[in-house]
């Protein structure tokens, strides 16, 4: 496995699943890890390029990731990358194997560089700290 971290863009909606006997949550994401190139027509608008990977967010971050992120969102991902190769069902003799990059992660952040504003709301169900009364 190889450590990987960097900005990525979601290519489709996240999918939340529960797997195994212990029903462990996993959020599946299809992302392109970004490698910005210079746009020859407009220097101020870099071109998104990079490589596609299947990202799995495990554990307690799976459910929030499935709710918070949407297709097209930029995120920052940290995880371990590996790859699988297989022969497509409709492949012809001599066709190359299909290779899929997988990233297993439990760390994902919004890519904040492009965020113009944030609004925070009070968490529901939490008790406010009591004030001390010095009487």
N, C-alpha and C positions, 0 to 999 in steps of 0.2 A: 504494500500500500504506500501511497504517496500523500503527504500533507498538501492540502490546497487551501488557499484563501483568496478572496477577491470579489470584485463587483460582478453581478450577474443580472440578467433580465428574465423575468418569467415568460415562458412561451405559451403556457396554457394555464387554466385554473388549477389550483392545488386540489389534491384528492386526499381526504382523510380515510385511513383504513385501520382496522384492528387485526393483529396477526398473532398466531401462536396460541398455545393453550392458555397463556396468561392474558390474552386479549390486549397485547401491548399496542399503544397507538403509534402510527407512523403517517407522516404527511409526505405524499409523493409530489415532487415538483419537476417540471421539465424546464430547464434554464439554458441560456447561453451565457457562458462566462465571457465577460467583455474584455476586448483588447482594442482600445480606441486607435483609429487611424486618422490621419489628416484628410480632410475633405478638400480636394483640389479646387472645387468650385467656390467654396466658402470656408475660409480658415477658422471661422468662429463656430462652426458646427461640425464637430468630429463625427466620424462614421463608426457606428457600433459594428464590430466584427469579433470573432472569437470562436469558441467551440461549444457544442451542445453536450449536456450531461443530464442524466437522471439523478435528482437529489432526493434523498430520504432523510427527513427530520424525525428523530426518534424521541420517545418519552414525553416528558411534560411540556415540551415546546411544540409538539406535533399539532395539537388542537388549536392553540393560538395562531400558529403559522397558517393553518388551513382557513382561518377566519380573517386574518389581517391582510393577506396578500392576494393580489389579483393578476390576471394576465397583463403583461406590459410593465408591471412594477419593477423597479430596480431594487436589489437587495445586496447585502454583503454576506457571504457565506464562508464558513470555516469548516473543514472536515477532512476525511480520508478518502482518497480517490483510488479506484481500481477499475478494471475493464473486463467485459465479457465479449466473446466472439461466438457467432453462430452462423449457420448456413440458412438463408431464407427459404421458406417452403417453395416459393416459385422461382428459385435460382436455377440458372442453366449451368451445365458443365463449364468449368473455367471461371465462373463468377467468383468474385472475392467474398470472403466471409463478411458479415455485418458486425461491426464493433460498436459496443455501447459503453460509454463511460458512466460509472456510478460513483456518487459521492454520498457517504454516510456522515451525517452531521447532527449535532444537537445545538448548533449556534447559527443563528440567522438574524440579521439586523436590517431595518429599512436603510436604503442608500440615501443618506440625509443631504447630500450635496444639492439635489434638485428639489428639496422640499422648501416651499415658500413660507408656510406657516403650520403650526401645530396647535391643537386645542386639547387640553387635558380636562378630564372630568373626574369627579370624586368616585372612587371605587364603591360599588354598592355592597352592603353587608358588612362593612368594616366599622368597628366602633371608633369614635373619635377619642383621643386621649383625654382623660379627665384632668381638670385643673386642680392643682394643689390648693388646699384651703388651710392657711396658717393661723387658724383661730385657736 
